[in-house]
């Protein structure tokens, strides 16, 4: 998990600290849709009830053995942070944090014990449970080694037309892309900084489809608090929120067509064209919601096309809503292969928490 975390002084301060919302031009996106009618399953450490999430938080499930919980206990804070990035709605007039899709529902699926003692072994049953509840998207901001159980769970979710978004992983803890991010049809996500540059800790691989901001991300945390985090976990949650907006705007699109729309409209960064750092580029939410995107060849197919876009956007942050046609593109996802990837490749947080409840952060 890759993030340093600190806590802003007040709920009001957090809204001002959400730089990624301005970077992604989220106000314009929210004038199109806020994600109503969509449900995202968050397979993680649970999601703690929070004033900024209570309107969107459903009863879920603990898939940990010997547990009968509803997914709403989070001793670690990782799942609560991811849920806030996706679907926080704030509170009061302008307090708290806002998620990418603030009208989207969150189904919390707790698969981890304190200290990550389960080592990702419950990701597969977590995906299975979320799929059984007919969610639209499953966010997996952590990963594990490949297994037949995980492969079956992913394939079953895809047969139900559920989009899985997963973290690529973070160096130095993760030396290679983890699973389920490396699996066919899964949208693997890397992380970029405030200038739109690939972050050195974000794992590079030809299976990466997109990047999103992954540093200094303000979000919900334990005990009704807030925290700042960094990592591909955060970037993954942003892309899950973007996918929720696209599915709300275009309800007839299949999961693979949603991936196609997100990748075809991404803002190219790094080496020209598709690359191992950020795939097709940084997610451009406004363009994904508004651009004229050619349909995916064989729309509705279980695997997306591997053809890259014929034209790339300029290497600049996706601040505005470019108009016109987007070119055909999608995630190139080869078949699952074996290989040891490490026991638990937590895609998101170098989890060192510094609590500063009564004074603003100075470590910008």
C-alpha positions as CSV (number, residue, x, y, z in Angstrom):
1,X,0.0,0.0,0.0
2,X,1.6,3.2,-0.9
3,X,0.6,6.4,0.9
4,X,1.6,8.8,3.5
5,X,-1.4,10.0,5.4
6,X,-2.0,13.2,7.4
7,X,-5.2,14.7,8.7
8,X,-6.4,18.3,7.9
9,X,-7.5,20.4,10.8
10,X,-11.2,20.7,9.9
11,X,-13.8,19.3,7.6
12,X,-14.0,22.7,5.8
13,X,-10.3,22.6,5.0
14,X,-10.5,19.3,3.2
15,X,-12.6,20.6,0.4
16,X,-10.0,23.2,-0.4
17,X,-7.3,20.5,-0.3
18,X,-9.0,18.3,-3.0
19,X,-6.7,19.5,-5.8
20,X,-7.5,16.5,-8.0
21,X,-11.1,17.6,-8.4
22,X,-10.0,20.8,-10.1
23,X,-7.4,19.0,-12.1
24,X,-10.1,16.6,-13.4
25,X,-12.6,19.5,-13.9
26,X,-15.1,17.6,-11.8
27,X,-17.6,20.5,-11.6
28,X,-18.2,20.2,-15.3
29,X,-18.5,16.4,-15.0
30,X,-21.0,16.8,-12.3
31,X,-23.1,19.1,-14.5
32,X,-23.6,16.0,-16.7
33,X,-24.0,13.3,-14.0
34,X,-23.1,12.6,-10.4
35,X,-23.5,8.8,-10.8
36,X,-27.0,8.3,-9.6
37,X,-28.3,4.7,-9.9
38,X,-24.8,3.1,-10.0
39,X,-23.4,0.8,-7.3
40,X,-19.6,0.3,-6.7
41,X,-18.5,-2.7,-4.7
42,X,-15.4,-1.8,-2.7
43,X,-13.5,-5.0,-1.9
44,X,-11.1,-3.8,0.8
45,X,-10.7,-3.4,4.6
46,X,-14.3,-2.5,5.1
47,X,-15.9,1.0,5.1
48,X,-16.4,2.8,8.3
49,X,-19.6,4.9,8.6
50,X,-18.7,8.6,8.0
51,X,-20.8,11.8,7.7
52,X,-19.6,12.2,4.2
53,X,-20.6,8.7,3.1
54,X,-23.7,7.8,5.1
55,X,-26.2,8.6,2.3
56,X,-24.4,6.3,-0.1
57,X,-23.2,3.4,2.1
58,X,-25.1,0.2,1.8
59,X,-25.0,-2.8,4.1
60,X,-22.4,-5.2,2.7
61,X,-20.6,-8.2,4.1
62,X,-17.4,-9.4,5.8
63,X,-16.1,-12.3,3.7
64,X,-13.5,-13.1,6.3
65,X,-13.9,-16.5,7.9
66,X,-15.8,-16.6,11.3
67,X,-17.2,-13.1,10.7
68,X,-20.8,-12.1,10.2
69,X,-20.3,-8.4,9.8
70,X,-21.9,-6.1,7.2
71,X,-18.7,-4.6,5.9
72,X,-19.0,-1.4,7.9
73,X,-16.2,-2.0,10.4
74,X,-12.7,-0.8,9.2
75,X,-9.8,-1.0,11.6
76,X,-7.2,0.0,9.0
77,X,-8.9,2.9,7.2
78,X,-7.9,1.9,3.6
79,X,-11.4,0.9,2.5
80,X,-12.9,4.0,4.1
81,X,-10.4,6.2,2.2
82,X,-11.2,4.5,-1.1
83,X,-14.9,4.8,-0.7
84,X,-14.6,8.5,0.0
85,X,-12.6,9.1,-3.1
86,X,-15.3,7.3,-5.1
87,X,-18.5,8.5,-3.6
88,X,-18.2,10.9,-0.7
89,X,-21.0,13.5,-0.7
90,X,-19.7,15.9,1.9
91,X,-22.0,17.3,4.6
92,X,-23.6,20.6,5.4
93,X,-23.3,23.4,2.9
94,X,-19.7,22.9,1.8
95,X,-18.0,20.8,4.5
96,X,-16.2,17.5,4.1
97,X,-14.9,15.9,0.9
98,X,-16.6,15.2,-2.4
99,X,-16.1,12.0,-4.4
100,X,-15.8,11.6,-8.1
101,X,-19.3,10.1,-8.2
102,X,-21.1,11.6,-5.1
103,X,-24.5,10.0,-5.9
104,X,-23.2,6.5,-6.4
105,X,-23.8,3.9,-3.8
106,X,-21.0,2.0,-2.1
107,X,-21.3,-1.8,-1.2
108,X,-18.6,-2.4,1.4
109,X,-17.0,-5.8,1.2
110,X,-14.5,-6.5,4.0
111,X,-11.8,-9.0,3.0
112,X,-8.9,-8.0,5.3
113,X,-8.2,-8.3,9.0
114,X,-6.1,-5.7,10.9
115,X,-2.5,-5.7,9.8
116,X,-3.6,-7.3,6.5
117,X,-3.3,-10.6,8.1
118,X,-5.3,-12.3,5.4
119,X,-2.7,-11.4,2.8
120,X,-5.3,-10.8,0.1
121,X,-6.6,-14.4,0.2
122,X,-10.2,-13.1,0.4
123,X,-10.2,-10.9,-2.7
124,X,-11.8,-13.7,-4.7
125,X,-14.8,-14.3,-2.3
126,X,-15.0,-10.5,-2.0
127,X,-15.4,-10.2,-5.8
128,X,-17.9,-13.1,-5.8
129,X,-20.1,-11.5,-3.1
130,X,-20.1,-8.1,-4.8
131,X,-21.0,-9.7,-8.1
132,X,-23.8,-11.6,-6.5
133,X,-25.3,-8.2,-5.5
134,X,-25.3,-7.0,-9.1
135,X,-23.0,-4.1,-8.6
136,X,-22.0,-2.1,-11.7
137,X,-18.3,-1.8,-10.8
138,X,-15.9,-3.5,-8.4
139,X,-13.0,-1.4,-7.1
140,X,-10.0,-3.5,-6.0
141,X,-7.3,-1.1,-4.6
142,X,-5.2,-4.1,-3.5
143,X,-4.0,-7.3,-5.0
144,X,-2.5,-10.7,-4.5
145,X,-0.9,-13.6,-6.2
146,X,-2.8,-15.3,-9.1
147,X,-5.1,-18.2,-8.3
148,X,-7.8,-20.2,-9.9
149,X,-10.3,-18.9,-7.4
150,X,-9.5,-15.3,-8.3
151,X,-9.6,-16.1,-12.0
152,X,-13.0,-17.7,-11.6
153,X,-14.3,-14.8,-9.5
154,X,-13.2,-12.3,-12.1
155,X,-14.6,-14.3,-15.0
156,X,-17.9,-14.7,-13.2
157,X,-18.2,-10.9,-12.6
158,X,-17.3,-10.2,-16.2
159,X,-20.1,-12.6,-17.4
160,X,-22.5,-10.4,-15.3
161,X,-21.2,-7.3,-17.2
162,X,-19.5,-5.9,-14.1
163,X,-16.4,-3.7,-14.6
164,X,-13.5,-4.5,-12.4
165,X,-11.0,-1.7,-11.8
166,X,-7.7,-2.7,-10.0
167,X,-4.5,-1.1,-8.8
168,X,-1.3,-1.8,-10.7
169,X,0.8,-1.7,-7.5
170,X,3.5,0.4,-5.9
171,X,7.3,0.0,-5.8
172,X,9.3,-0.9,-3.8
173,X,6.8,-3.3,-2.2
174,X,5.4,-4.5,-5.5
175,X,8.0,-5.5,-8.0
176,X,5.4,-6.4,-10.7
177,X,1.8,-5.8,-11.5
178,X,-0.5,-7.7,-9.2
179,X,-3.7,-9.6,-9.6
180,X,-6.5,-9.1,-10.4
181,X,-5.0,-6.0,-12.3
182,X,-3.1,-8.3,-14.6
183,X,-6.1,-10.4,-15.6
184,X,-8.0,-10.1,-19.0
185,X,-10.7,-7.5,-19.1
186,X,-9.7,-5.8,-15.8
187,X,-8.8,-2.1,-16.0
188,X,-5.4,-1.7,-14.4
189,X,-4.6,1.7,-13.0
190,X,-1.3,3.6,-12.4
191,X,-0.7,6.9,-10.7
192,X,0.4,10.4,-11.7
193,X,1.4,13.5,-9.8
194,X,0.0,17.1,-9.8
195,X,1.8,17.9,-13.1
196,X,0.4,14.8,-14.8
197,X,3.8,12.9,-14.7
198,X,4.0,9.2,-13.9
199,X,4.9,8.7,-10.3
200,X,8.1,6.6,-9.8
201,X,6.5,4.3,-7.3
202,X,3.7,3.3,-9.8
203,X,4.4,-0.1,-11.3
204,X,5.0,-0.1,-15.0
205,X,3.5,-2.9,-17.2
206,X,2.0,-3.3,-20.6
207,X,-1.3,-4.3,-18.9
208,X,-1.7,-0.8,-17.4
209,X,-4.7,0.9,-19.1
210,X,-5.0,4.3,-17.5
211,X,-3.5,6.6,-14.9
212,X,-5.1,9.0,-12.5
213,X,-3.9,11.4,-9.8
214,X,-2.3,9.4,-7.0
215,X,-0.6,11.9,-4.6
216,X,-1.9,14.2,-1.9
217,X,-5.5,12.9,-2.2
218,X,-7.8,14.1,0.5
219,X,-10.4,11.6,1.6
220,X,-12.5,10.1,4.4
221,X,-10.9,8.3,7.2
222,X,-11.6,6.5,10.5
223,X,-13.4,8.2,13.5
224,X,-15.3,10.6,11.2
225,X,-11.9,12.1,10.2
226,X,-10.0,12.9,7.1
227,X,-6.6,12.0,5.7
228,X,-4.3,12.6,2.8
229,X,-2.9,9.6,0.9
230,X,-1.0,8.6,-2.1
231,X,-0.7,5.6,-4.3
232,X,-2.2,3.6,-7.1
233,X,-5.0,2.7,-4.7
234,X,-6.2,6.3,-4.8
235,X,-5.8,6.5,-8.6
236,X,-7.8,3.3,-8.9
237,X,-10.7,4.7,-6.8
238,X,-10.7,7.8,-9.0
239,X,-11.0,5.7,-12.1
240,X,-13.8,3.6,-10.5
241,X,-15.6,6.9,-9.8
242,X,-15.1,7.9,-13.4
243,X,-16.5,4.6,-14.6
244,X,-19.5,5.1,-12.4
245,X,-20.2,8.5,-14.0
246,X,-19.8,6.9,-17.5
247,X,-22.2,4.0,-16.6
248,X,-24.7,6.5,-15.3
249,X,-24.5,8.7,-18.4
250,X,-24.5,5.8,-20.8
251,X,-26.5,3.0,-19.1
252,X,-26.6,0.8,-22.3
253,X,-22.8,0.5,-22.6
254,X,-21.3,-2.8,-21.6
255,X,-18.4,-3.0,-19.1
256,X,-15.9,-3.3,-22.0
257,X,-17.4,-0.4,-23.8
258,X,-17.0,1.7,-20.7
259,X,-13.3,0.8,-20.6
260,X,-13.1,1.6,-24.3
261,X,-14.7,5.1,-23.7
262,X,-12.4,5.8,-20.8
263,X,-9.2,4.7,-22.7
264,X,-10.2,6.3,-26.0
265,X,-10.7,9.7,-24.3
266,X,-7.7,9.6,-22.0
267,X,-5.1,12.4,-22.1
268,X,-1.8,11.0,-23.4
269,X,1.2,11.5,-21.1
270,X,4.8,10.2,-21.1
271,X,6.0,8.5,-24.2
272,X,3.7,9.2,-27.2
273,X,0.9,6.7,-27.6
274,X,0.3,3.8,-25.4
275,X,3.0,3.0,-22.9
276,X,3.8,0.9,-19.9
277,X,3.6,3.8,-17.5
278,X,0.1,5.0,-18.0
279,X,-1.4,2.9,-20.7
280,X,-3.5,5.3,-22.9
281,X,-3.0,8.2,-20.5
282,X,-4.6,10.0,-17.7
283,X,-8.4,9.6,-17.3
284,X,-10.2,12.6,-18.8
285,X,-13.6,12.4,-17.1
286,X,-15.3,15.3,-18.9
287,X,-14.2,14.0,-22.3
288,X,-15.3,10.5,-21.4
289,X,-18.8,11.9,-20.7
290,X,-19.1,14.2,-23.7
291,X,-16.9,13.1,-26.6
292,X,-18.1,11.3,-29.7
293,X,-16.4,7.9,-29.3
294,X,-16.5,5.4,-32.1
295,X,-18.1,2.1,-30.9
296,X,-15.9,-0.8,-29.8
297,X,-15.4,-3.3,-32.6
298,X,-17.7,-6.2,-31.8
299,X,-19.3,-4.2,-29.0
300,X,-20.2,-6.3,-26.0
301,X,-17.3,-8.7,-26.5
302,X,-15.8,-10.2,-23.4
303,X,-12.4,-8.9,-24.3
304,X,-11.5,-5.4,-25.6
305,X,-9.7,-4.7,-28.8
306,X,-5.9,-4.3,-28.6
307,X,-5.7,-1.6,-31.2
308,X,-4.2,1.7,-30.0
309,X,-5.8,5.1,-30.7
310,X,-5.0,6.6,-34.1
311,X,-4.7,10.0,-32.6
312,X,-3.4,11.0,-29.1
313,X,-4.4,14.0,-27.0
314,X,-1.6,16.5,-26.2
315,X,0.5,15.7,-23.1
316,X,-1.3,18.1,-20.7
317,X,-3.5,17.6,-17.6
318,X,-7.1,17.0,-18.5
319,X,-8.4,20.3,-17.2
320,X,-11.0,21.1,-19.8
321,X,-13.6,19.3,-21.9
322,X,-12.1,18.7,-25.4
323,X,-14.7,18.2,-28.1
324,X,-14.8,16.2,-31.2
325,X,-14.3,12.6,-31.9
326,X,-12.1,10.3,-29.9
327,X,-10.3,7.5,-31.6
328,X,-10.8,3.8,-31.0
329,X,-8.8,2.4,-28.1
330,X,-9.1,-0.1,-25.4
331,X,-7.1,-2.1,-22.8
332,X,-4.8,-4.8,-24.2
333,X,-5.2,-7.6,-21.8
334,X,-3.3,-10.9,-22.6
335,X,-4.3,-14.1,-21.0
336,X,-3.6,-14.8,-17.3
337,X,-0.2,-16.4,-16.8
338,X,1.3,-18.0,-13.8
339,X,4.2,-16.6,-11.9
340,X,4.7,-15.5,-8.4
341,X,3.8,-12.0,-7.7
342,X,4.2,-11.8,-4.0
343,X,1.7,-12.5,-1.3
344,X,-0.1,-9.2,-0.9
345,X,0.5,-6.4,-3.3
346,X,-1.5,-3.6,-1.7
347,X,-2.0,-1.3,-4.6
348,X,-2.4,1.8,-2.6
349,X,-1.0,3.1,0.6
350,X,2.3,3.3,2.3
351,X,0.2,3.5,5.3
352,X,2.0,5.8,7.8
353,X,-0.6,7.9,9.5
354,X,0.3,11.2,11.2
355,X,-2.7,12.6,13.1
356,X,-2.9,16.4,13.3
357,X,-6.4,17.1,14.4
358,X,-5.9,20.6,15.7
359,X,-3.4,22.2,13.3
360,X,-3.1,22.3,9.5
361,X,-0.6,20.3,7.7
362,X,2.7,21.9,6.9
363,X,4.4,19.1,5.1
364,X,3.1,20.0,1.6
